Every structure is written in structure tokens, then in C-alpha cells.
């Protein structure tokens, strides 16, 4: 088995797993249940998405596309944390 993606969260891991499965690549999330055992500590580097070794090359572009989409989403969310540009009156 090959680690195709090391996830920041369970949600990210399942997004990658689902995208891989839609592409016809078998995948599973490992470490999912370890996150509950760390208590108040951050669960870093426990969760990963695994694919069979033979699917390694086919999985790479799918994972890259999901990573790109997640990066765009995070950048947009960060921009809204600062606040949108409000040049005019606020909507009622």
C-alpha cells in the first residue's frame, strides 16, 4: 500500500478518498480512529489516504487536483476572515 495523501483533517482525507474512488481507484483512510485518542493535543500526521501500489501513478493527479481545490478554498476562507472589501453601503 502507498500513502497517496497525508491529511490535515478527516474531512480532507474523505474528500481525497471519494475523489479517488470516483476515478476508479480503490482507497481507504487510515488513522481515522487514532484522532480520538489524542485528547486535547492536535492530531497531526495521523490520518492518511492509502492506495494500492499499482494505483500510485494514477492517484497522483487526482490527489493533486483535490489539494489544489482545498488550497483555493482555504485562501478564500482566509480572505473572508480579514473581511470582504466593502466599498459601498452594507446590504440591508
C-alpha positions as CSV (number, residue, x, y, z in Angstrom):
1,X,0.0,0.0,0.0
2,X,1.1,3.5,-0.7
3,X,0.3,6.8,1.2
4,X,-1.3,8.9,-1.5
5,X,-2.2,11.8,0.8
6,X,-1.4,12.9,4.4
7,X,-4.5,14.8,5.6
8,X,-4.8,17.8,7.8
9,X,-8.3,16.6,8.9
10,X,-10.7,13.8,8.5
11,X,-12.8,15.8,6.1
12,X,-9.8,16.4,3.8
13,X,-9.0,12.7,3.9
14,X,-12.5,11.7,2.9
15,X,-12.6,14.3,0.1
16,X,-9.5,12.8,-1.4
17,X,-10.7,9.2,-0.8
18,X,-14.1,10.0,-2.5
19,X,-12.3,11.7,-5.5
20,X,-10.0,8.6,-5.9
21,X,-13.0,6.2,-5.8
22,X,-14.9,8.3,-8.3
23,X,-11.8,7.9,-10.6
24,X,-12.0,4.1,-10.1
25,X,-9.0,3.9,-7.8
26,X,-9.6,1.9,-4.6
27,X,-8.6,3.9,-1.5
28,X,-9.1,3.9,2.3
29,X,-8.5,6.3,5.1
30,X,-6.0,5.1,7.8
31,X,-5.6,6.5,11.2
32,X,-9.1,7.8,11.3
33,X,-9.8,6.4,14.8
34,X,-6.4,7.5,16.3
35,X,-7.5,11.1,16.3
36,X,-9.9,10.4,19.2
37,X,-7.1,9.0,21.4
38,X,-5.0,12.2,21.4
39,X,-7.5,14.2,23.6
40,X,-6.7,17.9,23.6
41,X,-3.5,17.5,21.6
42,X,-3.6,18.3,17.9
43,X,-3.9,15.2,15.7
44,X,-1.1,15.9,13.3
45,X,0.1,13.3,10.7
46,X,-2.1,10.5,11.9
47,X,-4.6,10.5,9.1
48,X,-3.7,9.4,5.6
49,X,-5.3,8.1,2.4
50,X,-3.8,4.8,1.1
51,X,-4.0,3.3,-2.4
52,X,-2.6,0.1,-3.8
53,X,0.9,0.4,-5.0
54,X,-0.2,-0.4,-8.6
55,X,-2.5,2.7,-8.4
56,X,0.2,5.0,-7.2
57,X,0.7,6.9,-10.5
58,X,-3.0,7.1,-11.4
59,X,-3.8,8.5,-7.9
60,X,-1.2,11.3,-8.1
61,X,-3.1,13.7,-10.4
62,X,-6.4,13.1,-8.6
63,X,-4.8,13.9,-5.3
64,X,-3.1,17.0,-6.8
65,X,-6.4,18.3,-8.1
66,X,-8.1,17.9,-4.7
67,X,-5.1,19.6,-3.0
68,X,-5.4,22.5,-5.4
69,X,-9.1,22.9,-4.7
70,X,-8.6,22.7,-1.0
71,X,-5.8,25.4,-1.2
72,X,-8.1,27.7,-3.2
73,X,-10.9,27.1,-0.6
74,X,-8.6,27.9,2.3
75,X,-7.3,31.0,0.6
76,X,-10.9,32.3,0.0
77,X,-11.8,31.5,3.6
78,X,-8.8,33.3,4.9
79,X,-9.7,36.4,2.8
80,X,-13.2,36.4,4.4
81,X,-11.7,36.2,7.9
82,X,-9.9,39.5,7.2
83,X,-13.2,40.8,5.8
84,X,-14.5,41.4,2.3
85,X,-13.8,44.7,0.6
86,X,-16.7,47.0,1.5
87,X,-16.6,50.0,-0.8
88,X,-20.3,50.8,-0.7
89,X,-23.1,50.7,1.8
90,X,-23.8,47.5,3.6
91,X,-26.7,45.4,2.4
92,X,-29.9,45.7,4.4
